[in-house]
Structure formats: C-alpha cells, structure tokens
Amino acid sequence: MSDTPKFLSKQELELQEVNYIFSLRAERDELQEQINTAKKALTEISEIIDDDIHECNYGCDNHCELNGSLNMYSVENLKSVTESALAEIGGDK
C-alpha cells in the first residue's frame, strides 16, 4: 500500500458536495417537521388550558365548576398530547 494520499477529481469533489447538501436539507426538513409537531402540541395544550382551566375568581360568567383547578380529564388530555408529540419528535416518551 502506498502512503501517498489520493486526490479526488473535481467531479468527485462536486459529487461529495452535492451529497452533503442533500443530507443537510434532509436534516433541516426533519427538524422543521419536529418543530411543527411541537408547535401543534403546544397549541393543543394551550387550548385545553383555555377551555378546561381558567383562573376563576368565583364570580366569573362561565358558571365554573372547576374553580381554576385541574380535573382528571384535563390532565389525561394534557398527558396524551404531550406524550404523542414527544413520541413523534423522538423524545423520551
């Protein structure tokens, strides 16, 4: 074996560059998809909080039964949305 380094042709270098650019684009697209999934989950969580949990001053017009607290249904919804989003973006759950 020769210890002389192999020099790549211009065409080989260009091909490597193109492949690298494609891999960066694929990585970028995957990251964007993960960001979109996280945004969707955060939006759903915000809606659950707005719909099911609001600060009640005991004189609100919403005839609030929750009095600003969480009920089990709300907690399960929040947990479900969170776990689904984490699974989609490669989180721990």
N, CA, C and O of each residue as an XYZ file, in Angstrom:
372
protein
N       0.831     -1.188      0.000
C       0.000      0.000      0.000
C       0.872      1.247      0.000
O       1.918      1.301      0.647
N       0.439      2.184     -0.699
C       1.171      3.436     -0.797
C       0.678      4.410      0.261
O      -0.516      4.472      0.553
N       1.601      5.166      0.828
C       1.243      6.185      1.818
C       0.892      7.511      1.165
O       0.600      8.494      1.846
N       0.921      7.530     -0.129
C       0.607      8.748     -0.860
C      -0.896      9.001     -0.793
O      -1.687      8.117     -1.121
N      -1.299     10.211     -0.366
C      -2.743     10.494     -0.301
C      -3.356     10.517     -1.704
O      -2.727     10.927     -2.680
N      -4.606     10.060     -1.759
C      -5.323     10.058     -3.034
C      -6.026     11.398     -3.198
O      -6.739     11.845     -2.300
N      -5.830     12.020     -4.316
C      -6.502     13.279     -4.604
C      -7.753     12.991     -5.415
O      -7.732     12.202     -6.359
N      -8.841     13.640     -5.031
C     -10.106     13.443     -5.724
C     -10.184     14.368     -6.926
O      -9.644     15.474     -6.929
N     -10.864     13.884     -7.930
C     -11.071     14.720     -9.108
C     -12.101     15.803     -8.773
O     -12.805     15.726     -7.766
N     -12.167     16.783     -9.622
C     -13.138     17.862     -9.445
C     -14.556     17.300     -9.429
O     -15.389     17.742     -8.637
N     -14.834     16.340    -10.289
C     -16.165     15.731    -10.364
C     -16.488     14.991     -9.056
O     -17.608     15.078     -8.551
N     -15.502     14.263     -8.512
C     -15.722     13.547     -7.254
C     -15.971     14.514     -6.094
O     -16.812     14.264     -5.231
N     -15.232     15.610     -6.089
C     -15.436     16.629     -5.049
C     -16.815     17.268     -5.161
O     -17.486     17.484     -4.153
N     -17.232     17.568     -6.376
C     -18.555     18.158     -6.586
C     -19.664     17.200     -6.163
O     -20.663     17.618     -5.578
N     -19.486     15.919     -6.460
C     -20.467     14.913     -6.069
C     -20.565     14.822     -4.542
O     -21.664     14.738     -3.993
N     -19.431     14.839     -3.868
C     -19.445     14.824     -2.405
C     -20.155     16.057     -1.850
O     -20.911     15.964     -0.882
N     -19.912     17.192     -2.459
C     -20.547     18.429     -2.023
C     -22.063     18.371     -2.210
O     -22.819     18.775     -1.327
N     -22.499     17.871     -3.352
C     -23.933     17.743     -3.628
C     -24.573     16.785     -2.624
O     -25.641     17.079     -2.088
N     -23.942     15.657     -2.366
C     -24.473     14.697     -1.395
C     -24.564     15.311     -0.001
O     -25.526     15.074      0.729
N     -23.567     16.093      0.355
C     -23.564     16.758      1.664
C     -24.718     17.765      1.749
O     -25.399     17.848      2.771
N     -24.929     18.514      0.694
C     -26.024     19.495      0.673
C     -27.373     18.796      0.802
O     -28.245     19.266      1.533
N     -27.553     17.678      0.100
C     -28.806     16.926      0.197
C     -29.019     16.393      1.614
O     -30.141     16.395      2.118
N     -27.939     15.937      2.253
C     -28.082     15.428      3.621
C     -28.444     16.557      4.583
O     -29.229     16.355      5.510
N     -27.881     17.735      4.370
C     -28.237     18.892      5.209
C     -29.693     19.288      5.019
O     -30.381     19.627      5.982
N     -30.158     19.244      3.785
C     -31.560     19.583      3.512
C     -32.504     18.586      4.165
O     -33.530     18.971      4.725
N     -32.160     17.306      4.094
C     -32.997     16.276      4.717
C     -33.039     16.470      6.231
O     -34.090     16.331      6.857
N     -31.899     16.789      6.801
C     -31.832     17.038      8.247
C     -32.659     18.271      8.616
O     -33.379     18.269      9.614
N     -32.546     19.315      7.805
C     -33.325     20.530      8.036
C     -34.820     20.245      7.969
O     -35.586     20.727      8.803
N     -35.236     19.461      6.976
C     -36.653     19.136      6.821
C     -37.165     18.330      8.008
O     -38.286     18.544      8.471
N     -36.346     17.406      8.500
C     -36.734     16.612      9.664
C     -36.875     17.496     10.904
O     -37.816     17.339     11.682
N     -35.944     18.412     11.080
C     -36.020     19.326     12.217
C     -37.240     20.239     12.115
O     -37.886     20.524     13.123
N     -37.560     20.699     10.901
C     -38.734     21.545     10.714
C     -40.010     20.775     11.047
O     -40.942     21.329     11.629
N     -40.045     19.501     10.675
C     -41.199     18.668     10.986
C     -41.348     18.508     12.507
O     -42.461     18.533     13.033
N     -40.240     18.348     13.190
C     -40.282     18.236     14.651
C     -40.759     19.542     15.291
O     -41.521     19.525     16.257
N     -40.310     20.653     14.752
C     -40.759     21.960     15.257
C     -42.262     22.114     15.040
O     -42.971     22.573     15.935
N     -42.750     21.737     13.865
C     -44.178     21.844     13.577
C     -45.003     20.963     14.508
O     -46.077     21.364     14.958
N     -44.503     19.763     14.795
C     -45.185     18.857     15.720
C     -45.235     19.471     17.117
O     -46.270     19.423     17.782
N     -44.130     20.041     17.556
C     -44.089     20.672     18.877
C     -45.037     21.877     18.941
O     -45.722     22.074     19.945
N     -45.074     22.679     17.874
C     -45.992     23.824     17.822
C     -47.442     23.362     17.930
O     -48.238     23.946     18.665
N     -47.772     22.301     17.186
C     -49.141     21.780     17.218
C     -49.497     21.303     18.617
O     -50.591     21.581     19.111
N     -48.584     20.591     19.256
C     -48.836     20.087     20.610
C     -48.999     21.237     21.594
O     -49.898     21.208     22.434
N     -48.154     22.233     21.502
C     -48.265     23.381     22.408
C     -49.573     24.139     22.188
O     -50.173     24.638     23.140
N     -50.010     24.222     20.938
C     -51.290     24.862     20.642
C     -52.440     24.077     21.266
O     -53.348     24.658     21.860
N     -52.393     22.738     21.125
C     -53.436     21.899     21.721
C     -53.442     22.034     23.240
O     -54.506     22.123     23.853
N     -52.263     22.048     23.845
C     -52.169     22.196     25.297
C     -52.743     23.535     25.727
O     -53.469     23.623     26.717
N     -52.413     24.573     24.977
C     -52.951     25.903     25.288
C     -54.471     25.915     25.205
O     -55.135     26.524     26.044
N     -55.030     25.241     24.191
C     -56.484     25.185     24.045
C     -57.124     24.415     25.196
O     -58.176     24.811     25.697
N     -56.499     23.322     25.616
C     -57.022     22.559     26.755
C     -57.032     23.432     27.996
O     -58.002     23.443     28.753
N     -55.948     24.161     28.199
C     -55.871     25.042     29.369
C     -56.927     26.135     29.285
O     -57.601     26.429     30.272
N     -57.071     26.739     28.103
C     -58.071     27.796     27.944
C     -59.492     27.284     28.138
O     -60.330     27.960     28.735
N     -59.760     26.069     27.623
C     -61.111     25.525     27.695
C     -61.448     24.938     29.067
O     -62.561     25.103     29.566
N     -60.481     24.257     29.667
C     -60.770     23.493     30.877
C     -60.222     24.098     32.159
O     -60.694     23.776     33.249
N     -59.245     24.959     32.038
C     -58.607     25.501     33.231
C     -58.482     27.005     33.039
O     -57.714     27.457     32.190
N     -59.188     27.748     33.778
C     -59.001     29.193     33.721
C     -58.998     29.714     35.148
O     -59.515     29.079     36.067
N     -58.417     30.857     35.301
C     -58.373     31.427     36.639
C     -59.770     31.907     36.995
O     -60.315     32.824     36.381
N     -60.310     31.281     37.972
C     -61.672     31.610     38.375
C     -61.619     32.498     39.607
O     -60.961     32.177     40.596
N     -62.311     33.600     39.531
C     -62.374     34.491     40.689
C     -63.680     34.287     41.452
O     -64.099     35.140     42.235
N     -64.312     33.141     41.209
C     -65.560     32.743     41.858
C     -66.722     33.661     41.518
O     -67.809     33.530     42.079
N     -66.495     34.581     40.606
C     -67.579     35.430     40.149
C     -67.595     35.483     38.637
O     -68.167     36.394     38.039
N     -66.959     34.491     38.023
C     -66.860     34.505     36.564
C     -68.215     34.168     35.943
O     -69.086     33.584     36.587
N     -68.364     34.544     34.700
C     -69.616     34.315     33.978
C     -69.676     32.926     33.353
O     -70.663     32.594     32.697
N     -68.654     32.115     33.540
C     -68.587     30.810     32.882
C     -69.276     29.716     33.681
O     -69.222     28.548     33.298
N     -69.923     30.074     34.785
C     -70.545     29.081     35.664
C     -69.545     27.967     35.949
O     -69.842     26.783     35.789
N     -68.362     28.373     36.370
C     -67.208     27.494     36.517
C     -67.422     26.466     37.619
O     -67.729     26.811     38.761
N     -67.257     25.207     37.259
C     -67.305     24.142     38.250
C     -65.903     23.755     38.694
O     -65.731     23.103     39.725
N     -64.901     24.155     37.919
C     -63.534     23.742     38.231
C     -62.871     24.644     39.265
O     -61.915     24.237     39.923
N     -63.364     25.843     39.407
C     -62.764     26.812     40.325
C     -61.268     26.959     40.082
O     -60.483     27.055     41.026
N     -60.885     26.974     38.829
C     -59.482     27.182     38.485
C     -58.599     25.982     38.701
O     -57.377     26.113     38.626
N     -59.155     24.819     38.964
C     -58.318     23.644     39.218
C     -58.393     22.670     38.050
O     -59.236     22.802     37.162
N     -57.508     21.703     38.066
C     -57.487     20.672     37.026
C     -58.429     19.539     37.388
O     -58.549     19.166     38.555
N     -59.087     19.002     36.395
C     -59.818     17.758     36.633
C     -59.063     16.631     35.936
O     -58.179     16.896     35.121
N     -59.388     15.407     36.234
C     -58.649     14.260     35.703
C     -58.713     14.213     34.180
O     -57.736     13.832     33.536
N     -59.830     14.588     33.606
C     -59.977     14.597     32.147
C     -58.959     15.553     31.510
O     -58.325     15.215     30.510
N     -58.812     16.722     32.085
C     -57.853     17.705     31.564
C     -56.429     17.185     31.667
O     -55.641     17.331     30.733
N     -56.101     16.581     32.801
C     -54.759     16.049     32.998
C     -54.472     14.945     31.984
O     -53.385     14.899     31.409
N     -55.428     14.068     31.764
C     -55.240     12.986     30.787
C     -55.070     13.545     29.378
O     -54.253     13.040     28.607
N     -55.831     14.580     29.037
C     -55.680     15.213     27.721
C     -54.294     15.819     27.559
O     -53.641     15.635     26.532
N     -53.851     16.541     28.577
C     -52.524     17.151     28.527
C     -51.440     16.085     28.398
O     -50.503     16.235     27.614
N     -51.573     15.018     29.163
C     -50.592     13.930     29.126
C     -50.579     13.271     27.745
O     -49.510     12.994     27.201
N     -51.745     13.023     27.183
C     -51.846     12.382     25.880
C     -51.193     13.227     24.787
O     -50.419     12.717     23.977
N     -51.508     14.508     24.771
C     -50.947     15.403     23.755
C     -49.431     15.475     23.904
O     -48.702     15.421     22.914
N     -48.962     15.595     25.136
C     -47.528     15.699     25.390
C     -46.797     14.431     24.971
O     -45.774     14.501     24.290
N     -47.311     13.279     25.372
C     -46.649     12.022     25.037
C     -46.657     11.755     23.534
O     -45.670     11.257     22.992
N     -47.748     12.077     22.861
C     -47.807     11.891     21.404
C     -46.776     12.767     20.702
O     -46.081     12.316     19.792
N     -46.686     14.012     21.129
C     -45.722     14.926     20.498
C     -44.302     14.450     20.763
O     -43.469     14.456     19.856
N     -44.018     14.042     21.978
C     -42.662     13.565     22.285
C     -42.317     12.327     21.467
O     -41.189     12.189     20.994
N     -43.269     11.438     21.301
C     -43.017     10.237     20.505
C     -42.735     10.589     19.047
O     -41.871      9.984     18.413
N     -43.463     11.565     18.522
C     -43.282     11.963     17.124
C     -41.948     12.641     16.876
O     -41.339     12.458     15.821
N     -41.492     13.425     17.844
C     -40.237     14.164     17.627
C     -39.029     13.439     18.201
O     -37.920     13.974     18.206
N     -39.248     12.213     18.687
C     -38.117     11.436     19.157
C     -37.745     11.732     20.588
O     -36.578     11.619     20.963
N     -38.722     12.111     21.397
C     -38.469     12.382     22.804
C     -38.426     11.111     23.621
O     -38.413     10.012     23.068
N     -38.405     11.253     24.916
C     -38.253     10.118     25.820
C     -39.511      9.275     25.956
O     -39.414      8.084     26.251
N     -40.669      9.846     25.755
C     -41.923      9.101     25.964
C     -42.358      8.412     24.703
O     -43.389      7.740     24.691
